[in-house]
Amino acid sequence: MLADTIAVVLKCYPRLSETFIAQELHALQQAGYRLRLVSLRHPTDKKRHPINDEIHAPVNYLPEYLYQEPIRVLRSWRRARRMPGYREALRSWLRDLRRDFTANRIRRFGQALVFAAEFPEDAGWIYSHFLHTPSSVARYASEMKGVPWSASAHAKDIWTSPDWELKEKLQSAEWAVTCTASGARHLQSLAPCPDKVELVYHGLDLSRFPKPADFPPGRDGSRPDDPVRLLTVGRAVEKKGLDTLVDALALLPADLHWHWTHIGGGELWEQLKAQVERLKLGDRISLLGTRAQTEIIAAYRTSDLFVLPCRIAGDGDRDGLPNVLVEAQSQGLACISTPVSAIPELIEDGVNGILIEPNDAELLARTITRAARDPALRQRFGVAGANRVHAKFDHLATIGALIGRFEQAGMFGARTLETAQP
Protein backbone atom coordinates (compact mmCIF):
# COMPACT_ATOMS: atom_id res chain seq x y z
CA MET A 1 0.00 0.00 0.00
CA LEU A 2 1.48 3.33 -1.03
CA ALA A 3 1.74 6.20 1.43
CA ASP A 4 -0.55 9.16 1.04
CA THR A 5 0.81 12.66 1.37
CA ILE A 6 -0.46 15.20 3.88
CA ALA A 7 0.22 18.94 3.74
CA VAL A 8 0.55 20.01 7.38
CA VAL A 9 -0.05 23.69 8.17
CA LEU A 10 1.83 24.99 11.21
CA LYS A 11 2.10 28.39 12.79
CA CYS A 12 5.87 28.12 13.24
CA TYR A 13 8.20 25.21 12.59
CA PRO A 14 10.28 24.07 14.34
CA ARG A 15 9.44 25.49 17.75
CA LEU A 16 10.99 24.36 21.03
CA SER A 17 7.75 24.77 22.98
CA GLU A 18 5.85 22.48 20.59
CA THR A 19 7.53 19.13 21.08
CA PHE A 20 4.09 17.52 20.97
CA ILE A 21 3.75 18.57 17.33
CA ALA A 22 7.21 17.30 16.45
CA GLN A 23 6.43 14.01 18.18
CA GLU A 24 3.21 13.64 16.19
CA LEU A 25 4.90 14.46 12.88
CA HIS A 26 7.61 11.93 13.60
CA ALA A 27 5.03 9.25 14.41
CA LEU A 28 3.08 9.96 11.21
CA GLN A 29 6.32 9.71 9.27
CA GLN A 30 7.10 6.41 10.99
CA ALA A 31 3.64 5.16 10.02
CA GLY A 32 4.51 5.72 6.38
CA TYR A 33 2.82 9.05 5.65
CA ARG A 34 4.67 11.49 3.45
CA LEU A 35 4.48 14.96 4.94
CA ARG A 36 4.82 18.39 3.36
CA LEU A 37 5.12 21.03 6.07
CA VAL A 38 3.77 24.55 5.54
CA SER A 39 4.80 27.15 8.13
CA LEU A 40 3.28 30.60 8.55
CA ARG A 41 6.37 31.88 10.32
CA HIS A 42 10.11 31.33 10.28
CA PRO A 43 11.59 29.81 13.46
CA THR A 44 13.07 32.15 16.05
CA ASP A 45 14.49 29.62 18.52
CA LYS A 46 18.25 29.29 18.36
CA LYS A 47 18.12 25.63 19.29
CA ARG A 48 16.06 22.69 18.11
CA HIS A 49 15.11 19.35 19.61
CA PRO A 50 16.82 16.19 18.31
CA ILE A 51 13.46 14.83 17.15
CA ASN A 52 13.20 17.67 14.62
CA ASP A 53 16.34 16.35 12.93
CA GLU A 54 14.59 12.98 12.51
CA ILE A 55 11.67 14.54 10.60
CA HIS A 56 12.60 14.56 6.92
CA ALA A 57 9.63 16.44 5.49
CA PRO A 58 10.39 19.55 3.40
CA VAL A 59 9.13 22.87 4.78
CA ASN A 60 7.56 25.65 2.70
CA TYR A 61 7.70 28.97 4.57
CA LEU A 62 4.85 31.23 3.50
CA PRO A 63 5.36 35.02 3.49
CA GLU A 64 5.22 35.97 7.16
CA TYR A 65 4.16 39.48 6.13
CA LEU A 66 2.76 40.01 2.67
CA TYR A 67 4.68 43.22 2.00
CA GLN A 68 7.95 41.31 2.39
CA GLU A 69 7.28 39.18 -0.71
CA PRO A 70 4.82 41.15 -2.88
CA ILE A 71 5.84 39.54 -6.17
CA ARG A 72 5.36 36.05 -4.74
CA VAL A 73 1.92 37.00 -3.39
CA LEU A 74 0.84 38.63 -6.68
CA ARG A 75 2.05 35.68 -8.74
CA SER A 76 0.16 33.34 -6.42
CA TRP A 77 -3.04 35.37 -6.73
CA ARG A 78 -2.86 35.17 -10.52
CA ARG A 79 -2.61 31.38 -10.32
CA ALA A 80 -5.14 30.94 -7.53
CA ARG A 81 -7.89 33.04 -9.13
CA ARG A 82 -8.08 30.51 -11.97
CA MET A 83 -8.76 27.66 -9.54
CA PRO A 84 -12.36 26.33 -9.49
CA GLY A 85 -12.77 27.03 -5.77
CA TYR A 86 -11.29 30.53 -5.75
CA ARG A 87 -14.64 32.35 -5.68
CA GLU A 88 -15.88 30.17 -2.81
CA ALA A 89 -12.71 30.91 -0.81
CA LEU A 90 -12.99 34.62 -1.59
CA ARG A 91 -16.59 34.67 -0.33
CA SER A 92 -15.59 32.87 2.85
CA TRP A 93 -12.78 35.32 3.45
CA LEU A 94 -14.94 38.39 2.82
CA ARG A 95 -17.54 37.10 5.30
CA ASP A 96 -14.79 36.61 7.85
CA LEU A 97 -13.25 40.00 7.12
CA ARG A 98 -16.53 41.79 7.77
CA ARG A 99 -16.61 40.26 11.26
CA ASP A 100 -12.87 40.50 11.88
CA PHE A 101 -11.53 43.50 10.00
CA THR A 102 -7.86 43.11 10.92
CA ALA A 103 -4.49 42.98 9.21
CA ASN A 104 -4.15 39.42 10.49
CA ARG A 105 -7.25 38.34 8.54
CA ILE A 106 -5.88 39.93 5.35
CA ARG A 107 -2.51 38.29 5.88
CA ARG A 108 -4.07 34.84 6.25
CA PHE A 109 -5.84 35.08 2.92
CA GLY A 110 -2.62 36.18 1.25
CA GLN A 111 -0.81 33.24 2.79
CA ALA A 112 -3.58 30.92 1.61
CA LEU A 113 -3.11 32.23 -1.93
CA VAL A 114 0.57 31.31 -1.79
CA PHE A 115 -0.17 27.94 -0.21
CA ALA A 116 -2.72 27.10 -2.90
CA ALA A 117 -0.50 28.32 -5.75
CA GLU A 118 2.49 26.35 -4.45
CA PHE A 119 0.45 23.37 -3.29
CA PRO A 120 2.46 20.12 -3.33
CA GLU A 121 1.29 18.09 -6.31
CA ASP A 122 1.28 14.78 -4.44
CA ALA A 123 -0.73 16.00 -1.40
CA GLY A 124 -4.27 14.70 -1.00
CA TRP A 125 -5.10 16.17 2.39
CA ILE A 126 -4.55 19.35 4.42
CA TYR A 127 -4.08 19.03 8.18
CA SER A 128 -3.58 22.08 10.38
CA HIS A 129 -2.34 22.45 13.94
CA PHE A 130 -4.36 25.03 15.91
CA LEU A 131 -7.86 26.15 14.97
CA HIS A 132 -7.11 29.86 14.74
CA THR A 133 -4.71 31.30 12.15
CA PRO A 134 -3.23 28.06 10.71
CA SER A 135 -6.74 26.70 10.15
CA SER A 136 -7.82 29.91 8.44
CA VAL A 137 -5.03 29.41 5.92
CA ALA A 138 -5.87 25.71 5.64
CA ARG A 139 -9.58 26.38 5.11
CA TYR A 140 -9.17 29.06 2.41
CA ALA A 141 -6.59 26.96 0.55
CA SER A 142 -8.80 23.87 0.88
CA GLU A 143 -11.66 25.70 -0.80
CA MET A 144 -9.43 26.98 -3.59
CA LYS A 145 -7.89 23.58 -4.31
CA GLY A 146 -10.86 21.37 -3.55
CA VAL A 147 -8.71 19.30 -1.18
CA PRO A 148 -10.25 18.11 2.12
CA TRP A 149 -8.84 19.36 5.39
CA SER A 150 -8.91 18.61 9.09
CA ALA A 151 -7.46 20.19 12.20
CA SER A 152 -5.92 19.56 15.59
CA ALA A 153 -7.08 22.03 18.26
CA HIS A 154 -5.21 22.72 21.47
CA ALA A 155 -5.89 25.48 24.00
CA LYS A 156 -5.49 29.17 23.12
CA ASP A 157 -7.02 28.57 19.70
CA ILE A 158 -10.15 27.12 21.31
CA TRP A 159 -10.66 29.58 24.15
CA THR A 160 -9.75 32.86 22.45
CA SER A 161 -11.45 32.28 19.08
CA PRO A 162 -15.04 33.53 18.63
CA ASP A 163 -17.71 30.85 18.50
CA TRP A 164 -18.87 31.89 15.03
CA GLU A 165 -15.43 31.16 13.64
CA LEU A 166 -15.07 27.82 15.40
CA LYS A 167 -18.53 26.76 14.20
CA GLU A 168 -17.79 27.60 10.58
CA LYS A 169 -14.40 25.91 10.58
CA LEU A 170 -15.84 22.78 12.15
CA GLN A 171 -18.56 22.85 9.48
CA SER A 172 -15.94 23.12 6.73
CA ALA A 173 -13.42 20.60 8.08
CA GLU A 174 -13.84 16.85 7.61
CA TRP A 175 -13.01 16.27 11.27
CA ALA A 176 -11.06 17.69 14.19
CA VAL A 177 -9.16 16.28 17.14
CA THR A 178 -8.26 18.01 20.37
CA CYS A 179 -6.08 17.08 23.31
CA THR A 180 -8.32 17.69 26.34
CA ALA A 181 -11.77 16.51 27.40
CA SER A 182 -12.83 20.07 28.27
CA GLY A 183 -11.78 21.33 24.83
CA ALA A 184 -13.52 18.41 23.15
CA ARG A 185 -16.80 19.13 24.95
CA HIS A 186 -16.66 22.78 23.94
CA LEU A 187 -15.94 22.03 20.28
CA GLN A 188 -18.52 19.25 20.15
CA SER A 189 -21.13 21.75 21.34
CA LEU A 190 -20.26 23.96 18.35
CA ALA A 191 -19.80 21.29 15.68
CA PRO A 192 -22.64 20.36 13.29
CA CYS A 193 -22.48 16.89 14.88
CA PRO A 194 -20.45 15.88 17.96
CA ASP A 195 -18.81 12.97 16.13
CA LYS A 196 -16.80 15.46 14.07
CA VAL A 197 -14.63 16.17 17.13
CA GLU A 198 -12.61 13.47 18.89
CA LEU A 199 -10.53 13.59 22.07
CA VAL A 200 -6.98 12.47 21.29
CA TYR A 201 -4.40 13.12 24.01
CA HIS A 202 -0.95 14.03 22.79
CA GLY A 203 0.63 11.24 24.75
CA LEU A 204 4.35 10.89 25.30
CA ASP A 205 7.02 9.00 23.39
CA LEU A 206 8.01 6.77 26.29
CA SER A 207 11.10 5.57 24.45
CA ARG A 208 12.46 9.07 25.00
CA PHE A 209 11.03 9.31 28.53
CA PRO A 210 11.65 5.85 30.07
CA LYS A 211 10.39 5.20 33.56
CA PRO A 212 13.11 5.67 36.21
CA ALA A 213 14.68 2.52 37.59
CA ASP A 214 14.07 3.74 41.14
CA PHE A 215 12.41 6.63 42.95
CA PRO A 216 14.76 8.02 45.62
CA PRO A 217 13.05 10.24 48.21
CA GLY A 218 15.28 13.26 47.50
CA ARG A 219 16.19 16.29 49.58
CA ASP A 220 14.24 17.93 52.38
CA GLY A 221 15.62 21.47 52.27
CA SER A 222 17.39 21.22 55.61
CA ARG A 223 20.94 21.54 54.25
CA PRO A 224 22.22 24.84 52.82
CA ASP A 225 24.82 22.92 50.80
CA ASP A 226 22.19 20.65 49.24
CA PRO A 227 19.00 22.67 48.70
CA VAL A 228 15.76 21.14 47.54
CA ARG A 229 15.60 21.59 43.78
CA LEU A 230 12.45 23.16 42.32
CA LEU A 231 11.86 23.13 38.57
CA THR A 232 9.52 24.82 36.09
CA VAL A 233 9.56 24.26 32.34
CA GLY A 234 7.35 26.54 30.28
CA ARG A 235 7.23 29.82 28.43
CA ALA A 236 7.09 33.00 30.50
CA VAL A 237 3.57 34.01 29.46
CA GLU A 238 0.63 35.14 31.56
CA LYS A 239 -1.24 31.85 31.63
CA LYS A 240 1.69 30.00 33.26
CA GLY A 241 1.43 32.05 36.48
CA LEU A 242 5.18 32.40 36.91
CA ASP A 243 4.87 35.81 38.57
CA THR A 244 2.74 34.17 41.28
CA LEU A 245 5.40 31.49 41.65
CA VAL A 246 8.22 34.02 42.14
CA ASP A 247 6.11 35.88 44.70
CA ALA A 248 5.58 32.56 46.48
CA LEU A 249 9.30 31.80 46.48
CA ALA A 250 9.92 35.11 48.24
CA LEU A 251 7.56 33.92 51.01
CA LEU A 252 9.26 30.59 51.70
CA PRO A 253 10.57 30.22 55.28
CA ALA A 254 14.13 31.25 55.96
CA ASP A 255 15.13 27.81 57.24
CA LEU A 256 14.06 26.08 54.02
CA HIS A 257 16.99 25.82 51.62
CA TRP A 258 15.89 25.72 47.99
CA HIS A 259 16.90 26.55 44.44
CA TRP A 260 14.47 27.17 41.58
CA THR A 261 15.33 26.57 37.92
CA HIS A 262 13.18 27.91 35.12
CA ILE A 263 13.59 26.60 31.57
CA GLY A 264 11.82 28.44 28.75
CA GLY A 265 11.69 31.69 26.84
CA GLY A 266 8.52 33.70 26.40
CA GLU A 267 7.38 37.28 25.98
CA LEU A 268 7.43 37.96 29.75
CA TRP A 269 10.90 36.55 30.36
CA GLU A 270 12.51 39.96 30.92
CA GLN A 271 9.73 40.92 33.34
CA LEU A 272 10.27 37.65 35.18
CA LYS A 273 13.98 38.39 35.45
CA ALA A 274 13.25 41.91 36.75
CA GLN A 275 10.86 40.49 39.35
CA VAL A 276 13.54 38.06 40.56
CA GLU A 277 16.03 40.91 40.88
CA ARG A 278 13.53 43.18 42.64
CA LEU A 279 12.84 40.50 45.24
CA LYS A 280 16.59 39.83 45.64
CA LEU A 281 16.24 36.14 44.82
CA GLY A 282 18.89 35.96 42.11
CA ASP A 283 21.32 33.77 44.05
CA ARG A 284 18.63 31.11 44.53
CA ILE A 285 17.18 31.13 41.03
CA SER A 286 18.48 30.06 37.62
CA LEU A 287 16.63 31.40 34.57
CA LEU A 288 18.08 29.25 31.80
CA GLY A 289 16.00 30.32 28.81
CA THR A 290 15.19 27.75 26.13
CA ARG A 291 16.87 24.37 26.20
CA ALA A 292 16.83 21.25 24.03
CA GLN A 293 14.77 18.26 25.09
CA THR A 294 17.79 16.25 26.24
CA GLU A 295 18.71 18.99 28.73
CA ILE A 296 15.11 19.23 29.93
CA ILE A 297 14.93 15.49 30.58
CA ALA A 298 18.14 15.72 32.60
CA ALA A 299 16.60 18.54 34.65
CA TYR A 300 13.51 16.44 35.41
CA ARG A 301 15.69 13.62 36.66
CA THR A 302 17.81 15.76 38.99
CA SER A 303 15.00 17.88 40.50
CA ASP A 304 12.83 17.27 43.56
CA LEU A 305 9.62 19.14 42.78
CA PHE A 306 7.97 20.50 39.64
CA VAL A 307 5.82 23.63 40.01
CA LEU A 308 3.53 25.09 37.34
CA PRO A 309 0.77 27.37 38.78
CA CYS A 310 -1.30 27.77 35.60
CA ARG A 311 -4.12 30.32 35.37
CA ILE A 312 -6.64 31.68 32.90
CA ALA A 313 -5.13 34.80 31.32
CA GLY A 314 -6.95 38.10 31.00
CA ASP A 315 -7.78 37.45 27.34
CA GLY A 316 -9.18 33.98 28.11
CA ASP A 317 -6.04 32.11 27.05
CA ARG A 318 -5.26 29.04 29.09
CA ASP A 319 -3.32 25.82 28.87
CA GLY A 320 -4.95 22.63 27.74
CA LEU A 321 -2.95 19.85 29.35
CA PRO A 322 0.64 21.12 29.55
CA ASN A 323 2.94 18.49 28.09
CA VAL A 324 5.63 19.43 30.58
CA LEU A 325 3.45 18.07 33.39
CA VAL A 326 3.16 14.75 31.56
CA GLU A 327 6.92 14.75 30.95
CA ALA A 328 7.75 15.59 34.57
CA GLN A 329 5.44 12.90 35.90
CA SER A 330 6.88 10.33 33.52
CA GLN A 331 10.22 10.83 35.27
CA GLY A 332 8.78 10.37 38.74
CA LEU A 333 8.90 14.06 39.59
CA ALA A 334 6.17 15.19 41.99
CA CYS A 335 4.13 18.11 40.64
CA ILE A 336 2.26 21.09 42.05
CA SER A 337 -0.17 22.76 39.68
CA THR A 338 -3.73 24.13 39.51
CA PRO A 339 -7.12 22.68 38.47
CA VAL A 340 -7.24 24.83 35.33
CA SER A 341 -8.60 23.40 32.09
CA ALA A 342 -7.52 19.77 31.60
CA ILE A 343 -4.84 19.49 34.28
CA PRO A 344 -7.15 17.41 36.53
CA GLU A 345 -7.36 14.91 33.66
CA LEU A 346 -3.73 14.09 34.50
CA ILE A 347 -3.24 15.03 38.17
CA GLU A 348 -5.60 13.88 40.89
CA ASP A 349 -5.02 16.03 43.95
CA GLY A 350 -3.52 14.05 46.80
CA VAL A 351 -3.06 10.94 44.66
CA ASN A 352 -0.38 11.67 42.08
CA GLY A 353 0.28 15.35 42.73
CA ILE A 354 -1.05 18.51 44.32
CA LEU A 355 -3.57 20.95 42.83
CA ILE A 356 -4.26 24.34 44.40
CA GLU A 357 -6.23 27.37 43.30
CA PRO A 358 -4.32 29.76 40.98
CA ASN A 359 -3.16 33.32 41.73
CA ASP A 360 -2.56 32.71 45.45
CA ALA A 361 1.12 33.23 46.29
CA GLU A 362 0.68 32.56 50.02
CA LEU A 363 -1.11 29.26 49.43
CA LEU A 364 1.49 28.28 46.86
CA ALA A 365 4.31 29.09 49.29
CA ARG A 366 2.73 26.91 51.99
CA THR A 367 2.20 24.09 49.51
CA ILE A 368 5.79 24.22 48.24
CA THR A 369 7.06 24.27 51.82
CA ARG A 370 5.01 21.21 52.79
CA ALA A 371 6.12 19.22 49.74
CA ALA A 372 9.75 20.34 49.98
CA ARG A 373 10.04 19.21 53.60
CA ASP A 374 8.39 15.82 52.95
CA PRO A 375 10.48 13.62 50.61
CA ALA A 376 8.28 10.60 51.33
CA LEU A 377 5.19 12.48 50.11
CA ARG A 378 6.99 13.51 46.94
CA GLN A 379 8.19 9.98 46.39
CA ARG A 380 4.62 8.64 46.68
CA PHE A 381 3.32 11.21 44.21
CA GLY A 382 6.25 10.57 41.90
CA VAL A 383 5.65 6.82 41.73
CA ALA A 384 1.90 7.30 41.20
CA GLY A 385 2.48 9.94 38.53
CA ALA A 386 4.97 7.84 36.58
CA ASN A 387 2.67 4.82 36.72
CA ARG A 388 -0.28 6.85 35.45
CA VAL A 389 1.63 8.41 32.54
CA HIS A 390 3.14 5.11 31.45
CA ALA A 391 -0.26 3.43 31.63
CA LYS A 392 -2.51 6.13 30.13
CA PHE A 393 -0.38 8.52 28.05
CA ASP A 394 1.68 6.30 25.77
CA HIS A 395 1.75 8.08 22.41
CA LEU A 396 1.61 4.77 20.53
CA ALA A 397 -2.01 4.50 21.61
CA THR A 398 -2.90 8.16 21.13
CA ILE A 399 -1.27 8.47 17.71
CA GLY A 400 -3.16 5.35 16.70
CA ALA A 401 -6.44 7.21 17.23
CA LEU A 402 -5.25 10.03 14.97
CA ILE A 403 -4.11 7.60 12.30
CA GLY A 404 -7.51 5.95 12.55
CA ARG A 405 -9.13 9.25 11.61
CA PHE A 406 -6.94 9.53 8.52
CA GLU A 407 -7.63 5.93 7.55
CA GLN A 408 -11.39 6.43 7.88
CA ALA A 409 -11.01 9.26 5.37
CA GLY A 410 -9.10 7.01 2.96
CA MET A 411 -5.61 8.24 3.84
CA PHE A 412 -3.33 5.28 4.53
CA GLY A 413 0.33 5.20 5.48
CA ALA A 414 2.75 2.82 3.83
CA ARG A 415 3.15 0.78 7.01
CA THR A 416 1.53 0.51 10.38
CA LEU A 417 3.02 2.32 13.35
CA GLU A 418 3.74 -0.97 15.10
CA THR A 419 5.87 -2.32 12.28
CA ALA A 420 7.61 1.04 11.91
CA GLN A 421 8.92 0.97 15.48
CA PRO A 422 12.42 -0.41 16.00
Secondary structure, 3 states (H helix, E strand, C coil): CCCCEEEEEEEECCCCCCHHHHHHHHHHHHCCCEEEEEEEECCCCCCCCHHHHCCCCCEEECCCCHHHCHHHHHHHHHHHCCCCCHHHHHHHHHHHHHHCCCHHHHHHHHHHHHHHHCCCCCEEEEEEECCCHHHHHHHHHHHHHCCCEEEEECCHHHHCCCHHHHHHHHHHCCCEEECCHHHHHHHHHHCCCHHHEEECCCCECCCCCCCCCCCCCCCCCCCCCCCEEEEEECCCCHHHCHHHHHHHHHCCCCCCCEEEEEECCCCCHHHHHHHHHHCCCHHHEEEEECCCHHHHHHHHHHCCEEECCCCCCCCCCCCCCCHHHHHHHHCCCCEEECCCCCHHHCCCECCCEEECCCCCHHHHHHHHHHHHCCHHHHHHHHHHHHHHHHHHCEHHHHHHHHHHHHHHCCCCCCCCHHHHCC
